[in-house]
Amino acid sequence: MVTNAPAIVIRPAARDFSDWEDVRQLILDAFAYMGPRIDPPSSALRLTPKSVQASAESGALLLAYSAGDLVGCLFLHQKNDALYISKLAVSPAHQHAGIGRKLVAAARGEARQRGICMLELETRVELTENHAAFARMGFIRTAETSHEGFDRPTSIVMRAPVPQAGEGAHLLRGRNRISS
């Protein structure tokens, strides 16, 4: 079956990027389904355009576009030995089309460029479908964490190796390709 779906383009936010409210709204839209399922509520609810900008400026922001429209994003920050992924979001109308996988592939590429051998992220305990999706991208569960004031695990930490040039690249071949 041939489709005329526009190509997905992944790129870092440009230095002069200023659509912080669009990124904030994308995250809120993508995370809305979590509201009744997770406790405590998502930190996404506290985002402001200024906090989104500050997070991007203290690390990196990767953006996914389809036909010129913003459809996905993720933030990257160095965390110990890993490149930490946060606020991975895909517009609800574009979910289940491989955009999250492409964003993670771009994060792997960024880690590789920086010589970082590990990706890390956290996902809520209740969101088992996210655990499975990240596992399909090579992430494994490495720890549990609790939000302040909770005596039970509320999040899990997942990590994935980043093969450096020439080592284990066959593990990712054919997966996680980025359109440019």
PyMOL commands that set and color helices and strands:
alter all, ss='L'
color gray80, all
select helices_A, chain A and resi 20-34+43-46+49-58+92-94+99-114+128-136+169-171
alter helices_A, ss='H'
color red, helices_A
select strands_A, chain A and resi 8-12+60-66+69-79+82-90+118-124+140-145+155-161
alter strands_A, ss='S'
color yellow, strands_A
deselect
rebuild
show_as cartoon
